[in-house]
Structures are given as structure tokens and as C-alpha cells.
Amino acid sequence: MGGGYEFLEHTADVYIAAYGSSLEEAFENAALAFLEVMTDPKSVEPKVKRRIKVEGIDLYQLLYNWLEELLTYFDAEGLLFSKVKVERIEKADDHYVLEAEVAGEPFDPERHESRTLVKAATYHMMEIIEGDKGYTLKFVLDI
């Protein structure tokens, strides 16, 4: 299947399909698609690193919490990330855990294109599909 992402048809918000040969790669590509909604990822330099750990009772909540965590970094610190490495996604007892390292820099309107502001991640139309060649994550971002 390979990685990457694409923007799907949606009337009011942003609908994304992120792909990966592993669940970790699919979550990485979901983060990069999230970034592309807001700015050109090629313009974001990996100057600042953050370690991220999120949990969820299932993979849907894990995806939602992952996207919301990225949005929280933007809202609180103005950070946009261009390098994303999901190190592990594991089931631990009755929940899932994701650990990642991300790198980016604060949004600078003189250097970063201002695209669409993401208000929130949603569960609307969310799908997590495991196929023969990997994973597809589909989700909607409220703009």
C-alpha cells in the first residue's frame, strides 16, 4: 500500500485518508496531512522537538487524541510539526498507547503560508481499516 495521504470530498470540512504499511506509519501520515491543511509542510523546519504520548480506549479514540494533541501544541505554543516519528502503538491492558517524537517550529506568518485553521478533530466519518497491504485511517477535521 505504501504511505501518504489524500484529501477526500467533503462539503464543509476537511476529509482525509492517511495510509501506511504499519499502523504507526498511517498515524504519521495522518499528522502530516493535518499539518498540510494549515500550511506548506516543506516550509516548516524541524528546529524544536517534542515527545508525545497519547492514550485511548480503542484505536478511534487514540487517533482522535493524537490529532487533538497536535492541535493543542499549535494552539498553546504555535508549533507546527514537519517531522513525525510514531515509535510505537501498543495495546496495554484495556487501552492503546501511542508514543512519538515530532519536530517543527513556531508558526511564522512571514515564512509559513497561512492556509486553513483547524478547529478540532472529530469522530465524524472516522474509519480505521486494516487491509492486506496496510492501514487506512479516514477522519474529518473541523475547520
C-alpha positions as CSV (number, residue, x, y, z in Angstrom):
1,M,0.0,0.0,0.0
2,G,2.7,2.5,0.9
3,G,2.3,5.6,2.9
4,G,0.9,9.0,2.2
5,Y,-2.4,10.6,2.4
6,E,-5.1,12.3,0.3
7,F,-7.8,14.8,0.7
8,L,-11.3,13.4,0.1
9,E,-14.5,15.1,-1.0
10,H,-16.4,16.8,1.8
11,T,-18.9,19.7,1.7
12,A,-17.9,21.7,4.7
13,D,-14.8,20.3,6.5
14,V,-11.6,18.5,5.6
15,Y,-11.9,14.8,5.0
16,I,-8.6,12.9,4.9
17,A,-7.4,9.3,4.2
18,A,-4.0,8.5,5.6
19,Y,-2.2,5.3,4.6
20,G,0.6,3.2,6.0
21,S,2.1,-0.2,5.7
22,S,2.0,-0.2,9.5
23,L,-0.4,1.4,12.0
24,E,2.5,3.7,13.1
25,E,3.1,4.9,9.5
26,A,-0.6,5.6,9.0
27,F,-0.7,7.7,12.2
28,E,2.5,9.6,11.0
29,N,0.8,10.4,7.7
30,A,-2.4,11.5,9.5
31,A,-0.3,14.0,11.3
32,L,1.4,15.2,8.2
33,A,-2.0,15.6,6.4
34,F,-3.2,17.6,9.4
35,L,-0.2,19.9,9.0
36,E,-0.8,20.4,5.3
37,V,-4.3,21.7,6.0
38,M,-2.7,24.5,7.9
39,T,0.5,25.4,6.0
40,D,3.0,24.1,3.4
41,P,4.9,21.4,5.3
42,K,8.1,22.0,3.2
43,S,8.4,25.4,4.8
44,V,8.5,24.1,8.4
45,E,12.0,23.4,9.7
46,P,12.5,20.7,12.4
47,K,14.1,23.0,15.0
48,V,12.0,22.1,18.1
49,K,11.4,18.5,19.3
50,R,8.6,17.2,21.4
51,R,7.9,13.8,22.8
52,I,4.2,12.9,22.7
53,K,2.4,10.2,24.5
54,V,-1.4,9.7,24.0
55,E,-3.8,7.0,25.1
56,G,-7.2,5.8,24.0
57,I,-9.7,3.1,24.9
58,D,-9.6,2.0,21.3
59,L,-7.9,3.0,18.1
60,Y,-10.5,5.5,17.2
61,Q,-10.0,7.4,20.4
62,L,-6.3,7.1,20.0
63,L,-6.5,8.7,16.6
64,Y,-8.7,11.4,17.9
65,N,-6.5,12.1,20.9
66,W,-3.4,12.1,18.6
67,L,-4.8,14.8,16.3
68,E,-6.1,16.8,19.2
69,E,-2.7,16.7,20.8
70,L,-1.1,18.1,17.7
71,L,-3.7,20.8,17.6
72,T,-3.1,21.6,21.3
73,Y,0.6,22.2,20.5
74,F,-0.4,24.7,17.8
75,D,-3.0,26.4,20.0
76,A,-0.7,26.6,23.1
77,E,2.8,27.2,21.6
78,G,2.1,28.0,17.9
79,L,4.1,24.9,16.9
80,L,3.7,23.1,13.6
81,F,5.5,19.8,13.0
82,S,7.1,18.7,9.8
83,K,8.9,15.6,11.1
84,V,6.8,12.9,12.8
85,K,8.0,9.5,14.0
86,V,5.5,7.3,15.8
87,E,7.7,5.0,17.7
88,R,5.1,2.6,18.9
89,I,1.4,1.9,19.2
90,E,0.6,-0.9,21.6
91,K,-2.3,-2.3,23.4
92,A,-1.7,-2.1,27.2
93,D,-4.3,-3.8,29.3
94,D,-7.6,-2.1,28.4
95,H,-6.3,0.7,26.3
96,Y,-3.9,1.7,23.5
97,V,-0.8,3.8,23.9
98,L,1.0,5.9,21.2
99,E,4.5,7.3,21.7
100,A,6.1,9.6,19.1
101,E,8.7,12.2,18.6
102,V,7.8,15.2,16.5
103,A,9.9,18.2,15.3
104,G,8.9,21.5,13.9
105,E,8.9,25.2,14.7
106,P,6.6,28.0,15.7
107,F,4.3,29.4,13.0
108,D,5.8,32.5,11.4
109,P,3.4,34.3,9.1
110,E,6.4,35.8,7.2
111,R,7.7,32.3,6.3
112,H,4.8,30.0,6.6
113,E,1.8,30.1,4.3
114,S,-1.4,30.5,6.2
115,R,-4.0,28.0,4.9
116,T,-7.0,26.8,6.8
117,L,-7.2,26.9,10.6
118,V,-8.2,23.5,12.1
119,K,-10.7,24.0,15.0
120,A,-10.9,20.3,16.1
121,A,-10.6,16.7,15.2
122,T,-13.9,14.8,15.0
123,Y,-15.2,11.3,15.1
124,H,-17.4,12.1,12.2
125,M,-16.9,9.6,9.3
126,M,-13.8,8.1,11.1
127,E,-12.7,4.8,9.9
128,I,-9.7,2.6,10.6
129,I,-9.3,-0.1,8.0
130,E,-6.7,-2.9,8.1
131,G,-6.1,-4.5,4.7
132,D,-3.7,-6.9,3.2
133,K,-1.2,-4.2,2.4
134,G,-1.5,-2.0,5.5
135,Y,-3.8,0.5,7.2
136,T,-6.1,3.3,6.1
137,L,-7.2,6.0,8.5
138,K,-10.1,8.2,7.5
139,F,-11.1,11.2,9.5
140,V,-12.7,14.7,9.3
141,L,-11.1,17.9,10.7
142,D,-13.5,20.6,11.7
143,I,-12.4,23.9,10.1
